[in-house]
């Protein structure tokens, strides 16, 4: 009888150890999945910010003739604006943030349009534009900031100014 009781205690002890092990493994897996999900989200956000800043840098570089790029307003929203002329007609491209999206709108100057009329470029938490003098434009998206000066303004910039510099 004593042997049977000891055998039961050994069995219960082994089951308790197994349950503790199984719960520990489950907790480690859940913690690992949570960490992986957070790291993936952070990586995605950083990629979006870099993509947006690269997109805007390319737009500025492709259209920086004769100070055509400036910080303006579109439908009450801060915007990056540049004007162009084709066949004697004035056109305007506006890049702005609206309802969590970065938009681009190409239109003839003088038309009344709404923020939803633009083309959605990508989902984005927020963006800001700031003129910093010497033809420099600061574009900020999340914690990342991009300082760009227009090539046409290079002769007016101090000697210490170089190409576009990304600040974090």
LOZARO-752621 format. One record per atom (N, C-alpha, C): z, x, y; atom name. Coordinates in Angstrom, 1 decimal, always signed. Each point is the difference from the previous one (the first is absolute). Example, Ala and Ser with C-alpha at 12.3 -4.5 7.8 and 13.67 -1.06 7.14 Angstrom:
% LOZARO-752621
<up +7.8; east +13.2; north -5.7; atom N>
<up +0.0; east -0.9; north +1.2; atom CA>
<up +0.0; east +0.9; north +1.2; atom C>
<up -0.7; east -0.4; north +1.1; atom N>
<up +0.0; east +0.9; north +1.1; atom CA>
<up +0.8; east -0.8; north +1.1; atom C>
***
This chain:
% LOZARO-752621
<up +0.0; east +0.8; north -1.2; atom N>
<up +0.0; east -0.8; north +1.2; atom CA>
<up +0.0; east +0.9; north +1.3; atom C>
<up +0.7; east +1.0; north -0.1; atom N>
<up +0.1; east +0.9; north +1.2; atom CA>
<up -1.3; east +0.7; north +0.2; atom C>
<up -0.7; east +0.3; north -1.1; atom N>
<up -1.3; east +0.6; north +0.1; atom CA>
<up -1.1; east -0.9; north +0.6; atom C>
<up +0.1; east -1.3; north -0.3; atom N>
<up -0.9; east -1.0; north +0.6; atom CA>
<up +0.2; east -0.1; north +1.5; atom C>
<up +1.2; east -0.1; north +0.4; atom N>
<up +0.4; east -0.1; north +1.4; atom CA>
<up -0.5; east +1.2; north +0.8; atom C>
<up +0.2; east +1.2; north -0.6; atom N>
<up -0.5; east +1.3; north +0.6; atom CA>
<up -1.5; east +0.0; north +0.1; atom C>
<up -0.7; east -0.5; north -1.0; atom N>
<up -1.4; east -0.1; north +0.0; atom CA>
<up -0.5; east -0.9; north +1.1; atom C>
<up +0.7; east -1.1; north +0.2; atom N>
<up -0.4; east -1.0; north +1.1; atom CA>
<up +0.2; east +0.7; north +1.4; atom C>
<up +1.1; east +0.7; north +0.1; atom N>
<up +0.2; east +0.6; north +1.3; atom CA>
<up -1.1; east +1.1; north +0.3; atom C>
<up -0.4; east +0.7; north -1.1; atom N>
<up -1.0; east +1.0; north +0.2; atom CA>
<up -1.3; east -0.6; north +0.4; atom C>
<up -0.3; east -1.2; north -0.7; atom N>
<up -1.3; east -0.7; north +0.3; atom CA>
<up +0.0; east -0.5; north +1.5; atom C>
<up +1.2; east -0.6; north +0.4; atom N>
<up +0.1; east -0.6; north +1.3; atom CA>
<up -0.1; east +1.2; north +1.0; atom C>
<up +0.6; east +1.1; north -0.2; atom N>
<up -0.1; east +1.2; north +0.9; atom CA>
<up -1.4; east +0.4; north +0.1; atom C>
<up -0.8; east +0.1; north -1.1; atom N>
<up -1.4; east +0.5; north +0.1; atom CA>
<up -0.8; east -1.0; north +0.8; atom C>
<up +0.3; east -1.3; north -0.2; atom N>
<up -0.8; east -1.1; north +0.7; atom CA>
<up +0.3; east +0.1; north +1.5; atom C>
<up +1.3; east +0.3; north +0.4; atom N>
<up +0.3; east +0.1; north +1.4; atom CA>
<up -0.7; east +1.2; north +0.6; atom C>
<up +0.1; east +1.1; north -0.7; atom N>
<up -0.7; east +1.2; north +0.5; atom CA>
<up -1.5; east -0.2; north +0.1; atom C>
<up -0.6; east -0.7; north -0.9; atom N>
<up -1.5; east -0.4; north +0.1; atom CA>
<up -0.3; east -0.9; north +1.2; atom C>
<up +0.9; east -1.0; north +0.2; atom N>
<up -0.2; east -0.9; north +1.1; atom CA>
<up +0.1; east +0.8; north +1.4; atom C>
<up +1.0; east +0.9; north +0.0; atom N>
<up +0.2; east +0.8; north +1.3; atom CA>
<up -1.3; east +0.8; north +0.2; atom C>
<up -0.5; east +0.6; north -1.1; atom N>
<up -1.2; east +0.8; north +0.1; atom CA>
<up -1.2; east -0.8; north +0.5; atom C>
<up -0.1; east -1.2; north -0.6; atom N>
<up -1.2; east -0.9; north +0.3; atom CA>
<up +0.1; east -0.4; north +1.5; atom C>
<up +1.2; east -0.4; north +0.4; atom N>
<up +0.2; east -0.4; north +1.4; atom CA>
<up -0.3; east +1.2; north +1.0; atom C>
<up +0.4; east +1.2; north -0.4; atom N>
<up -0.2; east +1.2; north +0.8; atom CA>
<up -1.5; east +0.3; north +0.1; atom C>
<up -0.7; east -0.1; north -1.1; atom N>
<up -1.5; east +0.2; north +0.0; atom CA>
<up -0.7; east -1.0; north +0.9; atom C>
<up +0.4; east -1.3; north -0.1; atom N>
<up -0.5; east -1.1; north +0.8; atom CA>
<up +0.2; east +0.3; north +1.5; atom C>
<up +1.2; east +0.4; north +0.3; atom N>
<up +0.3; east +0.3; north +1.4; atom CA>
<up -0.8; east +1.2; north +0.6; atom C>
<up -0.2; east +1.0; north -0.8; atom N>
<up -0.8; east +1.1; north +0.4; atom CA>
<up -1.4; east -0.4; north +0.2; atom C>
<up -0.5; east -0.8; north -0.9; atom N>
<up -1.4; east -0.5; north +0.1; atom CA>
<up -0.2; east -0.8; north +1.3; atom C>
<up +0.9; east -0.9; north +0.2; atom N>
<up +0.0; east -0.8; north +1.2; atom CA>
<up +0.1; east +0.8; north +1.3; atom C>
<up +0.8; east +1.0; north +0.0; atom N>
<up +0.2; east +0.9; north +1.1; atom CA>
<up -1.3; east +0.8; north +0.2; atom C>
<up -0.6; east +0.5; north -1.0; atom N>
<up -1.2; east +0.7; north +0.0; atom CA>
<up -1.2; east -0.8; north +0.6; atom C>
<up -0.1; east -1.2; north -0.5; atom N>
<up -1.0; east -1.0; north +0.5; atom CA>
<up +0.2; east -0.3; north +1.4; atom C>
<up +1.2; east -0.2; north +0.5; atom N>
<up +0.3; east -0.2; north +1.4; atom CA>
<up -0.4; east +1.2; north +0.9; atom C>
<up +0.3; east +1.2; north -0.5; atom N>
<up -0.3; east +1.2; north +0.8; atom CA>
<up -1.5; east +0.1; north +0.0; atom C>
<up -0.7; east -0.2; north -1.1; atom N>
<up -1.5; east +0.1; north +0.0; atom CA>
<up -0.6; east -1.0; north +0.9; atom C>
<up +0.5; east -1.2; north +0.0; atom N>
<up -0.6; east -1.0; north +0.9; atom CA>
<up +0.2; east +0.4; north +1.5; atom C>
<up +1.2; east +0.5; north +0.3; atom N>
<up +0.3; east +0.4; north +1.4; atom CA>
<up -0.9; east +1.2; north +0.4; atom C>
<up -0.2; east +0.9; north -0.9; atom N>
<up -0.8; east +1.2; north +0.3; atom CA>
<up -1.5; east -0.4; north +0.2; atom C>
<up -0.4; east -1.0; north -0.8; atom N>
<up -1.4; east -0.5; north +0.1; atom CA>
<up -0.2; east -0.7; north +1.3; atom C>
<up +1.0; east -0.8; north +0.4; atom N>
<up -0.1; east -0.7; north +1.3; atom CA>
<up -0.1; east +1.0; north +1.2; atom C>
<up +0.9; east +1.0; north -0.1; atom N>
<up +0.0; east +1.0; north +1.1; atom CA>
<up -1.3; east +0.8; north +0.1; atom C>
<up -0.5; east +0.3; north -1.2; atom N>
<up -1.3; east +0.7; north -0.1; atom CA>
<up -1.1; east -0.8; north +0.6; atom C>
<up +0.0; east -1.3; north -0.4; atom N>
<up -1.1; east -1.0; north +0.5; atom CA>
<up +0.1; east -0.1; north +1.5; atom C>
<up +1.2; east -0.1; north +0.6; atom N>
<up +0.2; east -0.1; north +1.4; atom CA>
<up -0.5; east +1.2; north +0.7; atom C>
<up +0.4; east +1.2; north -0.5; atom N>
<up -0.5; east +1.3; north +0.6; atom CA>
<up -1.5; east +0.1; north +0.0; atom C>
<up -0.6; east -0.4; north -1.1; atom N>
<up -1.5; east +0.0; north -0.2; atom CA>
<up -0.6; east -0.9; north +1.1; atom C>
<up +0.6; east -1.2; north +0.1; atom N>
<up -0.6; east -0.9; north +1.0; atom CA>
<up +0.1; east +0.5; north +1.4; atom C>
<up +1.1; east +0.6; north +0.4; atom N>
<up +0.2; east +0.6; north +1.3; atom CA>
<up -1.0; east +1.2; north +0.2; atom C>
<up -0.2; east +0.8; north -1.0; atom N>
<up -1.0; east +1.1; north +0.1; atom CA>
<up -1.4; east -0.5; north +0.1; atom C>
<up -0.3; east -1.1; north -0.7; atom N>
<up -1.3; east -0.5; north +0.0; atom CA>
<up -0.3; east -0.6; north +1.4; atom C>
<up +0.9; east -0.8; north +0.5; atom N>
<up -0.2; east -0.6; north +1.3; atom CA>
<up -0.1; east +1.1; north +1.1; atom C>
<up +0.8; east +1.0; north +0.0; atom N>
<up -0.1; east +1.1; north +1.0; atom CA>
<up -1.3; east +0.7; north -0.2; atom C>
<up -0.5; east +0.2; north -1.2; atom N>
<up -1.3; east +0.7; north -0.2; atom CA>
<up -1.1; east -0.9; north +0.5; atom C>
<up +0.1; east -1.2; north -0.3; atom N>
<up -1.1; east -1.0; north +0.4; atom CA>
<up -0.1; east +0.0; north +1.6; atom C>
<up +1.2; east +0.0; north +0.6; atom N>
<up +0.0; east -0.1; north +1.5; atom CA>
<up -0.5; east +1.4; north +0.6; atom C>
<up +0.4; east +1.1; north -0.6; atom N>
<up -0.4; east +1.3; north +0.4; atom CA>
<up -1.6; east +0.1; north -0.1; atom C>
<up -0.5; east -0.5; north -1.1; atom N>
<up -1.5; east +0.0; north -0.2; atom CA>
<up -0.7; east -0.9; north +1.1; atom C>
<up +0.6; east -1.1; north +0.3; atom N>
<up -0.6; east -0.9; north +1.0; atom CA>
<up +0.0; east +0.7; north +1.4; atom C>
<up +1.1; east +0.7; north +0.3; atom N>
<up +0.0; east +0.7; north +1.3; atom CA>
<up -1.0; east +1.1; north +0.0; atom C>
<up +0.0; east +0.8; north -1.1; atom N>
<up -0.9; east +1.1; north +0.0; atom CA>
<up -1.5; east -0.4; north +0.0; atom C>
<up -0.3; east -1.1; north -0.5; atom N>
<up -1.4; east -0.4; north +0.0; atom CA>
<up -0.4; east -0.7; north +1.3; atom C>
<up +0.9; east -0.3; north +0.8; atom N>
<up -0.3; east -0.8; north +1.2; atom CA>
<up +0.7; east +0.5; north +1.3; atom C>
<up +0.2; east +1.3; north +0.1; atom N>
<up +0.7; east +0.6; north +1.1; atom CA>
<up -0.8; east +0.6; north +1.1; atom C>
<up -1.1; east -0.7; north +0.3; atom N>
<up -0.9; east +0.5; north +1.1; atom CA>
<up +0.4; east -0.7; north +1.3; atom C>
<up +0.1; east +0.9; north +1.1; atom N>
<up +0.2; east -0.5; north +1.3; atom CA>
<up +1.2; east -1.0; north +0.2; atom C>
<up +1.1; east +0.4; north -0.6; atom N>
<up +1.2; east -0.7; north +0.1; atom CA>
<up -0.1; east -1.5; north -0.3; atom C>
<up -0.8; east -0.4; north -1.0; atom N>
<up -0.2; east -1.4; north -0.3; atom CA>
<up +1.1; east -0.6; north -0.8; atom C>
<up +0.9; east +0.9; north -0.5; atom N>
<up +1.1; east -0.5; north -0.8; atom CA>
<up +1.2; east -0.1; north +0.8; atom C>
<up +0.7; east -1.2; north +0.0; atom N>
<up +1.2; east -0.2; north +0.8; atom CA>
<up +0.9; east -1.0; north -0.7; atom C>
<up +1.3; east +0.0; north +0.4; atom N>
<up +0.9; east -0.9; north -0.5; atom CA>
<up -0.1; east -1.3; north +0.9; atom C>
<up -0.2; east -1.1; north -0.6; atom N>
<up -0.1; east -1.2; north +0.7; atom CA>
<up +0.8; east -1.2; north -0.6; atom C>
<up -0.5; east -1.2; north +0.3; atom N>
<up +0.7; east -1.1; north -0.6; atom CA>
<up -1.1; east -1.0; north -0.4; atom C>
<up +0.3; east -0.7; north -1.1; atom N>
<up -0.9; east -1.0; north -0.6; atom CA>
<up +0.8; east -1.2; north -0.4; atom C>
<up -0.2; east -1.1; north +0.7; atom N>
<up +0.7; east -1.2; north -0.3; atom CA>
<up +1.5; east +0.2; north +0.1; atom C>
<up +0.5; east +0.8; north +1.0; atom N>
<up +1.4; east +0.3; north +0.1; atom CA>
<up +0.5; east +1.0; north -0.9; atom C>
<up -0.8; east +0.6; north -0.9; atom N>
<up +0.4; east +1.0; north -0.9; atom CA>
<up -0.4; east +1.4; north +0.4; atom C>
<up +0.8; east +1.0; north -0.1; atom N>
<up -0.4; east +1.4; north +0.3; atom CA>
<up -1.1; east +0.4; north -0.9; atom C>
<up -1.0; east +0.7; north +0.5; atom N>
<up -1.2; east +0.3; north -0.8; atom CA>
<up -0.6; east +1.3; north +0.5; atom C>
<up -0.7; east +0.7; north -1.0; atom N>
<up -0.8; east +1.1; north +0.3; atom CA>
<up -1.4; east -0.5; north +0.2; atom C>
<up -0.6; east +0.3; north +1.2; atom N>
<up -1.3; east -0.6; north +0.4; atom CA>
<up -1.0; east +1.1; north +0.3; atom C>
<up -1.2; east -0.2; north -0.4; atom N>
<up -1.1; east +0.9; north +0.5; atom CA>
<up -1.3; east -0.8; north +0.2; atom C>
<up -0.7; east +0.3; north +1.1; atom N>
<up -1.1; east -0.7; north +0.5; atom CA>
<up -1.3; east +0.8; north -0.4; atom C>
<up -1.1; east -0.7; north -0.2; atom N>
<up -1.2; east +0.6; north -0.4; atom CA>
<up -1.1; east -0.8; north +0.7; atom C>
<up -1.2; east +0.6; north +0.2; atom N>
<up -1.1; east -0.7; north +0.6; atom CA>
<up -1.2; east +0.2; north -1.0; atom C>
<up -0.7; east -1.2; north -0.3; atom N>
<up -1.2; east +0.0; north -0.8; atom CA>
<up -1.0; east -0.8; north +0.7; atom C>
<up -1.2; east +0.6; north +0.2; atom N>
<up -1.1; east -0.7; north +0.7; atom CA>
<up +0.5; east -0.7; north +1.3; atom C>
<up +0.8; east +0.7; north +0.8; atom N>
<up +0.4; east -0.6; north +1.2; atom CA>
<up +1.1; east -1.0; north -0.1; atom C>
<up +0.5; east -0.4; north -1.1; atom N>
<up +1.1; east -0.9; north -0.2; atom CA>
<up +1.3; east +0.7; north -0.3; atom C>
<up +1.1; east -0.5; north +0.5; atom N>
<up +1.3; east +0.6; north -0.2; atom CA>
<up +0.7; east -0.7; north -1.2; atom C>
<up +0.5; east +0.9; north -0.9; atom N>
<up +0.8; east -0.5; north -1.2; atom CA>
<up +1.3; east +0.7; north +0.0; atom C>
<up +0.9; east -0.6; north -0.6; atom N>
<up +1.4; east +0.5; north -0.1; atom CA>
<up +0.5; east -0.1; north -1.4; atom C>
<up +0.7; east +1.1; north -0.5; atom N>
<up +0.7; east +0.0; north -1.3; atom CA>
<up +1.4; east +0.0; north +0.3; atom C>
<up +0.8; east -0.9; north -0.6; atom N>
<up +1.4; east -0.1; north +0.2; atom CA>
<up +0.7; east +0.2; north -1.4; atom C>
<up +1.0; east +0.9; north +0.0; atom N>
<up +0.8; east +0.2; north -1.2; atom CA>
<up +1.4; east -0.5; north +0.4; atom C>
<up +0.6; east -0.9; north -0.8; atom N>
<up +1.3; east -0.6; north +0.4; atom CA>
<up +0.8; east -0.4; north -1.3; atom C>
<up +1.2; east -0.3; north +0.2; atom N>
<up +0.9; east -0.4; north -1.1; atom CA>
<up +0.3; east -1.5; north +0.2; atom C>
<up -0.2; east -0.8; north -1.0; atom N>
<up +0.3; east -1.5; north +0.1; atom CA>
<up +0.5; east -0.5; north -1.3; atom C>
<up +1.1; east -0.7; north +0.0; atom N>
<up +0.5; east -0.7; north -1.2; atom CA>
<up +0.1; east +1.0; north -1.2; atom C>
<up +0.4; east +1.2; north +0.2; atom N>
<up +0.2; east +0.9; north -1.2; atom CA>
<up -1.3; east +0.7; north -0.4; atom C>
<up -1.0; east -0.1; north +0.7; atom N>
<up -1.3; east +0.6; north -0.3; atom CA>
<up -0.6; east +0.8; north +1.1; atom C>
<up -0.7; east +1.1; north -0.3; atom N>
<up -0.7; east +0.7; north +1.0; atom CA>
<up -1.4; east -0.6; north +0.0; atom C>
<up -0.5; east -0.4; north +1.2; atom N>
<up -1.3; east -0.6; north +0.2; atom CA>
<up -0.9; east +0.9; north +0.8; atom C>
<up -1.3; east -0.2; north -0.2; atom N>
<up -1.0; east +0.6; north +0.9; atom CA>
<up -1.0; east -1.1; north +0.4; atom C>
<up -0.3; east -0.1; north +1.3; atom N>
<up -0.9; east -1.0; north +0.5; atom CA>
<up -1.1; east +0.7; north +0.8; atom C>
<up -1.2; east -0.2; north -0.3; atom N>
<up -1.2; east +0.5; north +0.8; atom CA>
<up -0.6; east -1.3; north +0.6; atom C>
<up -0.1; east +0.1; north +1.3; atom N>
<up -0.5; east -1.2; north +0.7; atom CA>
<up -0.7; east +0.4; north +1.3; atom C>
<up -0.8; east -0.9; north +0.5; atom N>
<up -0.6; east +0.2; north +1.3; atom CA>
<up +1.0; east -0.2; north +1.1; atom C>
<up +0.0; east +0.8; north +1.0; atom N>
<up +1.0; east -0.1; north +1.1; atom CA>
<up -0.1; east -1.3; north +0.7; atom C>
<up +1.1; east -0.7; north +0.3; atom N>
<up +0.0; east -1.2; north +0.7; atom CA>
<up +0.2; east -1.3; north -0.9; atom C>
<up -0.1; east +0.2; north -1.3; atom N>
<up +0.2; east -1.2; north -0.8; atom CA>
<up +1.5; east -0.2; north -0.2; atom C>
<up +0.4; east -1.3; north -0.1; atom N>
<up +1.4; east -0.3; north -0.3; atom CA>
<up +0.2; east -0.2; north -1.5; atom C>
<up +0.8; east +0.9; north -0.6; atom N>
<up +0.2; east +0.0; north -1.4; atom CA>
<up +1.5; east -0.1; north -0.3; atom C>
<up +0.4; east -0.3; north -1.2; atom N>
<up +1.4; east -0.1; north -0.5; atom CA>
<up +0.3; east +1.2; north -0.9; atom C>
<up +1.2; east +0.3; north -0.2; atom N>
<up +0.4; east +1.1; north -1.0; atom CA>
<up -0.5; east -0.2; north -1.4; atom C>
<up -0.1; east -1.3; north -0.4; atom N>
<up -0.5; east -0.2; north -1.4; atom CA>
<up -1.5; east +0.1; north -0.1; atom C>
<up -0.7; east +0.3; north +1.1; atom N>
<up -1.5; east +0.2; north +0.0; atom CA>
<up -0.4; east +1.4; north -0.5; atom C>
<up +1.0; east +0.9; north +0.0; atom N>
<up -0.3; east +1.4; north -0.4; atom CA>
<up +0.0; east +0.1; north -1.5; atom C>
<up -0.5; east +1.1; north -0.5; atom N>
<up +0.0; east +0.3; north -1.4; atom CA>
<up +1.3; east +0.7; north -0.4; atom C>
<up +0.6; east -0.6; north -1.1; atom N>
<up +1.2; east +0.6; north -0.5; atom CA>
<up -0.3; east +1.4; north -0.7; atom C>
<up +0.6; east +1.0; north +0.5; atom N>
<up -0.2; east +1.4; north -0.6; atom CA>
<up +1.0; east +0.2; north -1.1; atom C>
<up +1.3; east -0.1; north +0.3; atom N>
<up +1.0; east +0.2; north -1.1; atom CA>
<up +1.3; east -0.6; north +0.5; atom C>
<up +0.8; east -0.3; north -1.0; atom N>
<up +1.3; east -0.6; north +0.2; atom CA>
<up +0.9; east +1.2; north +0.5; atom C>
<up +0.8; east -0.3; north +1.1; atom N>
<up +0.7; east +1.1; north +0.6; atom CA>
<up +1.3; east -0.6; north +0.7; atom C>
<up +1.1; east +0.7; north -0.1; atom N>
<up +1.3; east -0.4; north +0.5; atom CA>
<up -0.1; east -0.1; north +1.6; atom C>
<up -0.6; east +1.0; north +0.6; atom N>
<up -0.1; east +0.0; north +1.4; atom CA>
<up -0.7; east +1.3; north +0.5; atom C>
<up -0.4; east -0.1; north +1.3; atom N>
<up -0.7; east +1.2; north +0.6; atom CA>
<up +0.2; east -0.1; north +1.5; atom C>
<up +0.0; east +1.1; north +0.6; atom N>
<up +0.1; east +0.0; north +1.5; atom CA>
<up -0.9; east +1.1; north +0.5; atom C>
<up -0.5; east -0.2; north +1.2; atom N>
<up -0.9; east +0.9; north +0.7; atom CA>
<up +0.7; east +0.4; north +1.3; atom C>
<up -0.2; east +1.3; north +0.4; atom N>
<up +0.6; east +0.5; north +1.3; atom CA>
<up -0.9; east +1.1; north +0.5; atom C>
<up -0.3; east -0.2; north +1.3; atom N>
<up -0.7; east +1.1; north +0.7; atom CA>
<up +1.0; east +1.0; north +0.5; atom C>
<up -0.2; east +1.3; north -0.2; atom N>
<up +1.0; east +1.0; north +0.3; atom CA>
<up -0.5; east +1.0; north +1.0; atom C>
<up -1.1; east -0.3; north +0.7; atom N>
<up -0.5; east +1.0; north +1.0; atom CA>
<up -1.0; east +1.0; north -0.6; atom C>
<up -0.8; east +0.6; north +0.8; atom N>
<up -1.0; east +1.0; north -0.4; atom CA>
<up -0.9; east -0.6; north -1.1; atom C>
<up -0.2; east -1.3; north +0.1; atom N>
<up -0.9; east -0.6; north -1.0; atom CA>
<up +0.6; east -0.1; north -1.4; atom C>
<up +1.3; east +0.2; north -0.1; atom N>
<up +0.6; east -0.1; north -1.3; atom CA>
<up +0.4; east -1.5; north -0.3; atom C>
<up -0.1; east -0.3; north -1.2; atom N>
<up +0.4; east -1.4; north -0.5; atom CA>
<up +0.9; east +0.3; north -1.2; atom C>
<up +1.2; east -0.7; north +0.1; atom N>
<up +1.0; east +0.1; north -1.2; atom CA>
<up -0.2; east -1.4; north -0.7; atom C>
<up -0.2; east +0.1; north -1.3; atom N>
<up -0.1; east -1.1; north -0.9; atom CA>
<up +1.2; east +0.1; north -0.9; atom C>
<up +0.8; east -1.0; north -0.1; atom N>
<up +1.2; east +0.0; north -0.9; atom CA>
<up -0.1; east -1.1; north -0.9; atom C>
<up +0.2; east +0.3; north -1.3; atom N>
<up +0.1; east -1.0; north -1.1; atom CA>
<up +1.2; east +0.4; north -0.9; atom C>
<up +1.0; east -0.9; north +0.1; atom N>
<up +1.2; east +0.3; north -0.8; atom CA>
<up +0.6; east +1.3; north +0.6; atom C>
<up +0.5; east +0.9; north -0.9; atom N>
<up +0.6; east +1.2; north +0.5; atom CA>
<up -1.0; east +1.1; north +0.4; atom C>
<up -1.3; east -0.2; north -0.3; atom N>
<up -1.0; east +1.0; north +0.2; atom CA>
<up -0.7; east -0.3; north +1.4; atom C>
<up -0.3; east +1.1; north +0.6; atom N>
<up -0.6; east +0.0; north +1.3; atom CA>
<up -1.2; east +1.0; north +0.1; atom C>
<up -1.0; east -0.4; north +0.7; atom N>
<up -1.2; east +0.8; north +0.1; atom CA>
<up -0.3; east +0.2; north +1.5; atom C>
<up -0.1; east +1.3; north +0.4; atom N>
<up -0.4; east +0.3; north +1.3; atom CA>
<up -1.4; east +0.5; north +0.0; atom C>
<up -0.9; east -0.7; north +0.7; atom N>
<up -1.4; east +0.4; north +0.1; atom CA>
<up -0.4; east +0.1; north +1.4; atom C>
<up -0.8; east +1.0; north +0.4; atom N>
<up -0.6; east +0.0; north +1.3; atom CA>
<up -1.5; east -0.1; north -0.2; atom C>
<up -0.7; east -0.6; north +0.9; atom N>
<up -1.4; east -0.2; north -0.1; atom CA>
<up -0.7; east +1.3; north +0.3; atom C>
<up -1.0; east +0.3; north -0.7; atom N>
<up -0.7; east +1.3; north +0.2; atom CA>
<up -0.6; east +0.1; north +1.4; atom C>
<up -0.3; east -1.1; north +0.6; atom N>
<up -0.6; east +0.1; north +1.4; atom CA>
<up +1.1; east +0.4; north +1.0; atom C>
<up +1.3; east -0.1; north -0.4; atom N>
<up +1.1; east +0.3; north +0.8; atom CA>
<up +0.5; east +1.4; north -0.2; atom C>
<up -0.6; east +0.8; north -0.9; atom N>
<up +0.5; east +1.3; north -0.4; atom CA>
<up +0.1; east +0.9; north +1.1; atom C>
<up -1.0; east +0.0; north +1.0; atom N>
<up +0.0; east +0.9; north +1.1; atom CA>
<up +1.2; east -0.3; north +0.9; atom C>
<up +0.6; east -1.2; north +0.0; atom N>
<up +1.1; east -0.4; north +0.9; atom CA>
<up +1.3; east +0.3; north -0.7; atom C>
<up +0.0; east +0.2; north -1.3; atom N>
<up +1.3; east +0.1; north -0.8; atom CA>
<up +0.5; east +1.4; north +0.2; atom C>
<up +1.3; east +0.2; north -0.1; atom N>
<up +0.6; east +1.3; north +0.1; atom CA>
<up -0.5; east +0.9; north -1.2; atom C>
<up +0.1; east +1.3; north +0.2; atom N>
<up -0.5; east +0.9; north -1.1; atom CA>
<up +0.8; east -0.2; north -1.3; atom C>
<up +1.2; east -0.4; north +0.1; atom N>
<up +0.8; east -0.2; north -1.2; atom CA>
<up -0.4; east -1.2; north -0.9; atom C>
<up -0.9; east -0.8; north +0.5; atom N>
<up -0.4; east -1.2; north -0.7; atom CA>
<up -1.1; east +0.4; north -1.0; atom C>
<up +0.1; east -0.5; north -1.2; atom N>
<up -1.0; east +0.3; north -1.0; atom CA>
<up -0.6; east -1.2; north -0.5; atom C>
<up -0.4; east +0.0; north -1.2; atom N>
<up -0.6; east -1.2; north -0.7; atom CA>
<up +1.1; east -1.0; north -0.2; atom C>
<up -0.3; east -1.1; north -0.6; atom N>
<up +0.9; east -1.1; north -0.3; atom CA>
<up +1.2; east +0.6; north -0.8; atom C>
<up +1.2; east -0.4; north +0.4; atom N>
<up +1.2; east +0.5; north -0.7; atom CA>
<up +0.8; east -1.2; north -0.5; atom C>
<up +0.3; east +0.0; north -1.3; atom N>
<up +0.8; east -1.0; north -0.5; atom CA>
<up +1.5; east +0.3; north +0.1; atom C>
<up +0.8; east -0.8; north +0.5; atom N>
<up +1.4; east +0.2; north +0.1; atom CA>
<up +0.7; east -1.0; north -0.9; atom C>
<up +1.1; east +0.5; north -0.6; atom N>
<up +0.7; east -0.9; north -0.9; atom CA>
<up +1.4; east -0.2; north +0.5; atom C>
***
